[in-house]
Amino acid sequence: MTGQVVQVRPPVRGGRRAVPVWERRGLSARMRRLLLEGDVTGRYGGATDSDGGYRLTMALAVGCSQPGRAWTPADFFEALLYTPTAGGAWARQLRERKGTDYAEAKLGAMLDKARRLVAEAPVITCRQDALEAIEAVRQVVEDQPWSAAGGAGSDLKNLIARLTLCERSGGVEHTASVRQLAEAMGCARATVEASNRRLVDGDWLVLVKSGSGKLHGSVWRLKIPDRLRPCVTAETGGARVGRSPTAGYRGAGTVPTVHTDTRAVGSLMHHDAFHHHGHGLSGARILACLDPLDGLDVRALREATGLHRSTIQRRLRHLVADGLVAELDGYYYLASALAGPARLHPDEDLLDDSAHRRGTSGRGRCRRARHQVERVCYRRWLEERQLRQGQRRGLVLVPDGVVDPATGEVHDERWHGWDLSDTRRPTFPYTPRPGQAA
């Protein structure tokens, strides 16, 4: 498929300009398959065939407006209107129904809209740029002092779960359902919904598109709040948000350095041992700070996590009792069974035994089973609703034989005075239209 025509000026030789060379830039592999094969995966399906066709065409318009491969309107018309491609079926149907001029004007408007959308979006040239954007959000999350009260712990787990989804999707925009997040966070669905509202209000999340149906989840965008964007000023001494000022600046040595290893916490928080009634998120954050060789005391853990001293002491007492932490002369070490190449390697047998001791064993399995039942019931409700809507659209209130289909005469005296122009929605009393005899 041809794209934008770019003229390349070759060097001049012998005082004469050579013949211009024309380079044609095509689509990406994904957009090329979408254009030639159509929406075979159902990703752009809508409520109706027309809605699905518009979404597919709009996706092609965005693909044709990317930097370096922006198409001209003539190329866009040729690929969709004048070439028998599967992705241009909706555009060709529009041309048959409303004419060539209307179809070209519609496609031109869609292409202009796609260009504005691409121009406003941040430029990401490769996957590495997307991962750097995710890592920037992760650093801000790790440097924030998340308390154990007021829902802050749930917000931290929500952000950690979303960071993992963003790394898999390759960008800060990701698709996530409430039940999916609840299973990754190890909490109830209502807790996730309340956390989502707090994160949206706190400018951590942006709802791009609400989920609909059984195949389309909600699309979210993870971002750094404006009040927490890293900046280098003379007042902070070059420190990032949440970091201690550089030595020699005002406040140096008095502000605690809070840091949360989100990757380590993310590998633990979904387990039954770290349920709310078990070790909780506080226990997972303490384990993420410990090392099998370098011990930390309660004061150092308090500075590293920002948790209250009594909370740390209570969690450490249970962690030592379950064999997850070793204590020696007031210093605490990570158990050797949990030590790995990444400093923290969860041992399933040890964690399962800890969950059994805390009485939280099987909570995750019950949660997943409940969510599966809810998904099945939701899909059944969608199918029944679609069936009811189809029956409602085909319901005829006026029986056959009451109205003569040729003349419109009413044969049944019981229906005299009714407006039977629509047999599915008869109205009474009969009101003649303007210019119509009563």
C-alpha positions as CSV (number, residue, x, y, z in Angstrom):
1,M,0.0,0.0,0.0
2,T,1.2,3.4,-0.9
3,G,1.4,6.2,1.6
4,Q,2.6,9.8,1.6
5,V,4.8,10.7,-1.4
6,V,8.0,12.3,-0.3
7,Q,10.3,14.0,-2.8
8,V,14.0,13.4,-2.2
9,R,16.4,15.9,-3.8
10,P,19.5,14.1,-5.1
11,P,22.8,16.0,-5.3
12,V,23.4,18.1,-8.4
13,R,26.0,16.8,-10.8
14,G,27.6,18.6,-13.7
15,G,25.5,21.7,-13.2
16,R,22.3,19.8,-14.0
17,R,19.7,18.6,-11.5
18,A,19.0,14.9,-11.6
19,V,15.5,13.5,-12.0
20,P,13.6,13.6,-8.6
21,V,13.2,10.3,-6.8
22,W,9.9,9.6,-5.1
23,E,9.7,7.5,-1.9
24,R,6.5,5.9,-0.8
25,R,6.0,5.2,2.9
26,G,3.6,2.5,3.9
27,L,1.8,1.4,7.0
28,S,2.9,-0.6,10.0
29,A,2.5,-4.4,9.9
30,R,-0.5,-4.2,12.2
31,M,-2.3,-1.5,10.2
32,R,-1.5,-3.3,7.0
33,R,-3.2,-6.5,8.2
34,L,-6.2,-4.4,9.4
35,L,-6.5,-2.8,6.0
36,L,-6.1,-6.0,4.0
37,E,-7.8,-8.5,6.2
38,G,-10.3,-6.4,8.2
39,D,-11.1,-6.7,11.9
40,V,-10.6,-10.5,12.2
41,T,-10.1,-10.3,16.0
42,G,-13.2,-8.2,16.8
43,R,-11.1,-5.5,18.5
44,Y,-13.0,-2.6,16.8
45,G,-16.5,-4.1,17.0
46,G,-19.3,-1.8,18.0
47,A,-22.9,-2.0,18.9
48,T,-23.9,-2.2,15.2
49,D,-22.0,-3.1,12.0
50,S,-22.0,0.6,11.1
51,D,-20.4,1.5,14.4
52,G,-17.8,-1.2,14.0
53,G,-17.0,0.0,10.5
54,Y,-16.5,3.6,11.7
55,R,-14.2,2.5,14.5
56,L,-12.1,0.4,12.1
57,T,-11.9,3.2,9.6
58,M,-10.9,5.6,12.4
59,A,-8.2,3.2,13.5
60,L,-6.8,3.1,9.9
61,A,-6.9,6.9,9.8
62,V,-4.8,7.1,13.0
63,G,-2.4,4.6,11.5
64,C,-2.1,6.6,8.4
65,S,-1.4,9.8,10.4
66,Q,1.6,8.6,12.4
67,P,4.9,10.6,12.2
68,G,7.0,9.6,9.2
69,R,4.2,7.8,7.4
70,A,1.4,10.4,7.1
71,W,-0.8,9.7,4.1
72,T,-2.4,12.3,1.8
73,P,-6.2,12.3,1.5
74,A,-5.8,11.0,-2.1
75,D,-3.9,7.9,-0.9
76,F,-6.5,7.4,1.9
77,F,-9.3,7.5,-0.6
78,E,-7.6,5.2,-3.0
79,A,-6.9,2.5,-0.4
80,L,-10.4,2.5,1.1
81,L,-12.8,3.7,-1.7
82,Y,-11.2,2.6,-4.9
83,T,-9.4,-0.6,-3.9
84,P,-11.3,-3.8,-2.8
85,T,-9.7,-4.0,0.6
86,A,-11.5,-5.6,3.6
87,G,-10.8,-2.6,5.8
88,G,-12.5,-0.3,3.3
89,A,-15.8,-2.1,3.2
90,W,-17.6,0.4,5.4
91,A,-16.3,3.3,3.3
92,R,-17.4,1.8,0.0
93,Q,-20.9,1.1,1.5
94,L,-21.0,4.7,2.5
95,R,-20.1,5.7,-1.1
96,E,-22.8,3.5,-2.5
97,R,-25.5,5.0,-0.2
98,K,-24.6,8.7,-0.2
99,G,-22.3,9.2,-3.2
100,T,-18.6,9.7,-3.8
101,D,-18.5,13.4,-2.7
102,Y,-20.0,12.6,0.6
103,A,-17.8,9.6,1.2
104,E,-14.6,11.5,0.4
105,A,-15.6,14.4,2.6
106,K,-16.4,12.0,5.4
107,L,-13.0,10.2,5.1
108,G,-11.2,13.6,4.8
109,A,-12.8,14.8,8.0
110,M,-11.8,11.5,9.8
111,L,-8.3,11.8,8.5
112,D,-8.1,15.4,9.8
113,K,-9.4,14.3,13.2
114,A,-6.8,11.5,13.4
115,R,-4.0,14.0,12.6
116,R,-5.1,16.3,15.4
117,L,-5.3,13.3,17.7
118,V,-1.8,12.2,16.8
119,A,-0.4,15.7,17.0
120,E,-1.7,16.1,20.6
121,A,-0.5,12.7,21.8
122,P,3.1,12.5,23.2
123,V,5.6,11.2,20.7
124,I,6.8,7.7,21.5
125,T,9.2,6.5,18.9
126,C,9.9,3.0,20.2
127,R,9.0,0.6,23.1
128,Q,12.0,1.9,25.1
129,D,10.4,5.4,25.3
130,A,7.2,3.8,26.6
131,L,9.1,1.8,29.2
132,E,10.9,5.0,30.3
133,A,7.6,6.8,30.7
134,I,6.4,3.9,32.9
135,E,9.6,3.9,34.9
136,A,9.2,7.6,35.6
137,V,5.8,6.9,37.1
138,R,7.2,4.0,39.1
139,Q,10.0,6.2,40.6
140,V,7.4,8.8,41.8
141,V,5.3,6.0,43.3
142,E,8.2,4.5,45.1
143,D,9.4,7.8,46.5
144,Q,6.0,8.7,48.1
145,P,5.3,8.1,51.8
146,W,2.3,5.8,51.7
147,S,0.6,5.5,55.1
148,A,-1.3,2.4,56.3
149,A,-4.5,4.3,56.9
150,G,-7.1,6.2,54.9
151,G,-7.0,3.9,51.9
152,A,-3.4,4.9,51.0
153,G,-2.3,1.2,51.1
154,S,-5.0,0.2,48.7
155,D,-4.0,3.0,46.4
156,L,-0.4,1.8,46.4
157,K,-1.4,-1.7,45.6
158,N,-3.6,-0.4,42.8
159,L,-0.8,1.6,41.3
160,I,1.6,-1.4,41.6
161,A,-0.8,-3.7,39.8
162,R,-1.4,-1.1,37.0
163,L,2.4,-0.6,36.6
164,T,2.7,-4.3,35.9
165,L,-0.1,-4.1,33.3
166,C,1.5,-1.1,31.7
167,E,4.8,-3.0,31.2
168,R,2.9,-5.8,29.5
169,S,0.9,-3.5,27.3
170,G,3.9,-1.3,26.4
171,G,2.6,2.1,27.5
172,V,0.9,4.1,30.2
173,E,-2.4,3.3,28.6
174,H,-3.8,0.0,29.7
175,T,-7.0,-2.0,29.8
176,A,-8.1,-3.3,33.2
177,S,-11.3,-4.5,34.8
178,V,-12.2,-4.2,38.5
179,R,-12.1,-7.9,39.1
180,Q,-8.7,-8.3,37.4
181,L,-7.3,-5.6,39.6
182,A,-8.9,-7.2,42.7
183,E,-7.2,-10.5,42.0
184,A,-3.8,-8.8,41.4
185,M,-4.1,-6.7,44.6
186,G,-5.6,-9.4,46.8
187,C,-8.6,-7.4,48.0
188,A,-12.3,-7.1,47.4
189,R,-13.9,-5.5,44.3
190,A,-15.5,-2.7,46.3
191,T,-12.0,-1.8,47.6
192,V,-10.7,-1.5,44.1
193,E,-13.6,0.7,43.0
194,A,-13.1,3.1,45.9
195,S,-9.3,3.2,45.2
196,N,-10.0,4.0,41.5
197,R,-12.1,7.0,42.5
198,R,-9.4,8.3,44.9
199,L,-6.7,7.8,42.3
200,V,-8.7,9.7,39.7
201,D,-9.3,12.5,42.1
202,G,-5.7,12.5,43.0
203,D,-4.6,12.9,39.4
204,W,-2.9,9.5,39.2
205,L,-5.4,8.0,36.8
206,V,-7.3,9.2,33.7
207,L,-10.3,7.2,32.5
208,V,-9.9,7.2,28.7
209,K,-12.9,4.9,27.9
210,S,-15.4,3.1,30.0
211,G,-15.7,-0.6,29.4
212,S,-18.8,-2.0,27.6
213,G,-19.9,-5.6,27.0
214,K,-18.0,-8.7,27.8
215,L,-15.1,-8.1,25.4
216,H,-14.2,-4.5,26.1
217,G,-12.7,-3.4,29.4
218,S,-12.1,0.1,30.7
219,V,-9.1,1.9,29.2
220,W,-7.0,3.9,31.7
221,R,-4.0,6.2,31.5
222,L,-1.4,6.2,34.3
223,K,0.2,9.6,34.9
224,I,2.3,11.6,37.3
225,P,0.2,14.2,39.2
226,D,1.2,17.8,38.4
227,R,2.0,18.5,42.0
228,L,4.5,15.6,42.2
229,R,6.4,16.1,38.9
230,P,10.1,15.9,39.5
231,C,11.9,19.2,39.3
232,V,15.3,20.5,40.2
233,T,15.3,23.7,42.1
234,A,17.7,25.4,44.4
235,E,15.3,24.9,47.3
236,T,15.3,21.1,47.0
237,G,19.0,20.8,46.3
238,G,18.5,18.7,43.2
239,A,16.5,16.0,44.9
240,R,13.5,14.2,43.3
241,V,10.2,14.4,45.0
242,G,10.3,12.4,48.2
243,R,14.1,12.3,48.4
244,S,16.2,13.9,51.0
245,P,17.9,17.2,50.1
246,T,21.6,17.2,49.3
247,A,24.0,17.6,52.2
248,G,24.6,21.3,52.9
249,Y,21.1,22.4,52.0
250,R,18.4,23.4,54.5
251,G,16.6,20.4,55.9
252,A,19.3,17.9,55.0
253,G,19.4,15.0,57.5
254,T,15.9,15.7,58.9
255,V,13.7,14.5,56.1
256,P,13.4,10.6,56.0
257,T,14.2,8.8,52.8
258,V,11.1,6.8,52.0
259,H,11.4,4.2,49.3
260,T,9.1,1.3,48.3
261,D,10.3,-1.5,46.1
262,T,7.2,-1.8,44.0
263,R,8.4,-4.9,42.1
264,A,9.0,-6.8,45.3
265,V,5.7,-5.7,46.9
266,G,3.9,-6.6,43.6
267,S,5.2,-10.2,43.9
268,L,3.8,-10.6,47.4
269,M,0.6,-8.5,47.8
270,H,-1.7,-11.0,45.9
271,H,-0.7,-13.9,48.1
272,D,-3.0,-15.1,50.9
273,A,-0.3,-14.6,53.5
274,F,-0.5,-10.8,52.9
275,H,-4.2,-10.5,53.0
276,H,-5.7,-7.7,55.1
277,H,-6.2,-10.1,58.0
278,G,-2.8,-11.6,57.6
279,H,0.5,-9.7,57.3
280,G,-1.1,-7.1,55.1
281,L,0.5,-4.6,52.8
282,S,2.7,-3.4,55.7
283,G,4.3,-6.8,56.0
284,A,5.0,-6.9,52.3
285,R,6.6,-3.5,52.4
286,I,8.8,-4.5,55.4
287,L,10.0,-7.7,53.6
288,A,10.8,-5.6,50.5
289,C,13.1,-3.5,52.6
290,L,15.0,-6.3,54.3
291,D,18.2,-8.0,53.1
292,P,19.5,-11.4,54.0
293,L,23.0,-10.0,55.0
294,D,22.5,-6.4,56.0
295,G,20.2,-6.1,59.0
296,L,17.9,-3.2,59.7
297,D,16.4,-2.1,63.1
298,V,13.0,-0.6,63.7
299,R,14.2,2.9,63.3
300,A,15.7,2.3,59.9
301,L,12.5,0.4,58.8
302,R,10.4,3.3,59.9
303,E,12.5,5.8,57.8
304,A,12.4,3.4,54.8
305,T,8.6,2.7,54.9
306,G,7.1,5.7,56.6
307,L,5.0,3.4,58.8
308,H,4.3,3.9,62.5
309,R,6.7,2.3,64.9
310,S,4.0,0.2,66.6
311,T,2.8,-1.1,63.2
312,I,6.4,-2.1,62.3
313,Q,6.9,-3.9,65.6
314,R,3.6,-5.8,65.4
315,R,4.3,-6.9,61.8
316,L,7.8,-7.9,62.6
317,R,6.7,-10.0,65.5
318,H,4.3,-12.0,63.2
319,L,6.9,-12.2,60.4
320,V,9.5,-13.7,62.7
321,A,7.0,-16.2,64.2
322,D,6.2,-17.4,60.6
323,G,9.8,-17.8,59.6
324,L,9.8,-15.0,57.0
325,V,12.2,-12.7,59.0
326,A,15.2,-13.5,61.2
327,E,16.0,-11.4,64.2
328,L,19.4,-11.0,65.8
329,D,20.4,-8.4,68.5
330,G,17.6,-6.0,67.5
331,Y,18.4,-6.2,63.8
332,Y,16.1,-7.9,61.3
333,Y,17.1,-9.9,58.2
334,L,15.3,-11.5,55.4
335,A,14.9,-15.2,55.7
336,S,17.3,-17.3,53.6
337,A,14.3,-19.1,52.0
338,L,13.1,-15.9,50.5
339,A,16.5,-14.7,49.3
340,G,17.1,-14.9,45.6
341,P,19.0,-13.2,42.7
342,A,16.5,-10.3,43.0
343,R,17.0,-10.1,46.8
344,L,13.4,-11.3,47.3
345,H,12.2,-14.5,45.8
346,P,8.8,-15.7,47.2
347,D,8.8,-19.3,48.3
348,E,5.3,-20.6,47.8
349,D,5.5,-23.4,50.4
350,L,6.7,-21.0,53.1
351,L,4.1,-18.4,52.2
352,D,1.3,-21.0,52.1
353,D,2.4,-22.2,55.6
354,S,2.3,-18.5,56.8
355,A,-1.2,-18.0,55.4
356,H,-2.3,-21.2,57.2
357,R,-0.9,-19.8,60.4
358,R,-2.7,-16.4,59.9
359,G,-6.0,-18.1,59.0
360,T,-6.1,-16.5,55.5
361,S,-5.4,-19.6,53.5
362,G,-7.8,-20.1,50.5
363,R,-8.9,-16.4,50.4
364,G,-7.5,-15.9,46.9
365,R,-9.0,-19.1,45.5
366,C,-12.4,-18.2,46.9
367,R,-12.1,-14.7,45.4
368,R,-11.2,-16.0,41.9
369,A,-14.1,-18.5,42.0
370,R,-16.5,-15.8,43.0
371,H,-15.3,-13.5,40.2
372,Q,-15.7,-16.4,37.7
373,V,-19.3,-16.9,38.8
374,E,-19.9,-13.1,38.5
375,R,-18.4,-13.1,35.0
376,V,-20.6,-16.0,33.9
377,C,-23.7,-14.3,35.3
378,Y,-22.8,-11.0,33.7
379,R,-22.4,-12.6,30.3
380,R,-25.7,-14.4,30.7
381,W,-27.4,-11.2,31.6
382,L,-26.0,-9.5,28.5
383,E,-27.3,-12.3,26.3
384,E,-30.7,-12.2,27.9
385,R,-30.9,-8.4,27.6
386,Q,-29.9,-8.6,23.9
387,L,-32.7,-11.2,23.4
388,R,-35.2,-9.0,25.2
389,Q,-34.3,-6.0,23.1
390,G,-34.7,-8.0,19.9
391,Q,-38.1,-9.2,21.0
392,R,-39.1,-5.7,22.0
393,R,-38.1,-4.4,18.6
394,G,-40.1,-7.1,16.8
395,L,-43.2,-6.8,19.1
396,V,-46.4,-5.8,17.2
397,L,-49.3,-4.6,19.3
398,V,-51.8,-4.4,16.6
399,P,-53.0,-7.8,15.4
400,D,-53.0,-8.9,11.8
401,G,-56.1,-8.0,9.8
402,V,-57.0,-4.9,11.8
403,V,-55.4,-2.6,9.1
404,D,-55.6,-3.1,5.4
405,P,-52.0,-3.0,4.2
406,A,-53.1,-1.7,0.8
407,T,-55.5,1.1,1.7
408,G,-54.7,1.7,5.4
409,E,-58.4,1.2,6.3
410,V,-59.2,0.0,9.9
411,H,-61.5,-3.1,9.8
412,D,-61.9,-3.6,13.5
413,E,-64.2,-1.0,15.2
414,R,-62.4,-1.4,18.5
415,W,-59.4,0.3,17.0
416,H,-61.3,3.3,15.6
417,G,-59.8,6.6,16.8
418,W,-56.3,5.1,17.2
419,D,-53.2,6.2,15.2
420,L,-52.1,2.9,13.7
421,S,-49.4,4.3,11.4
422,D,-46.9,2.3,13.5
423,T,-48.3,-1.1,14.5
424,R,-45.7,-1.4,17.2
425,R,-46.6,1.9,18.9
426,P,-50.3,2.7,18.4
427,T,-51.3,6.0,20.1
428,F,-54.7,7.4,21.2
429,P,-56.5,9.6,20.6
430,Y,-55.7,10.0,16.9
431,T,-54.2,13.4,16.1
432,P,-54.2,14.4,12.4
433,R,-50.9,15.7,11.1
434,P,-50.6,19.3,9.7
435,G,-52.2,19.4,6.3
436,Q,-53.9,16.0,6.8
437,A,-57.7,15.7,6.9
438,A,-59.2,14.6,10.1
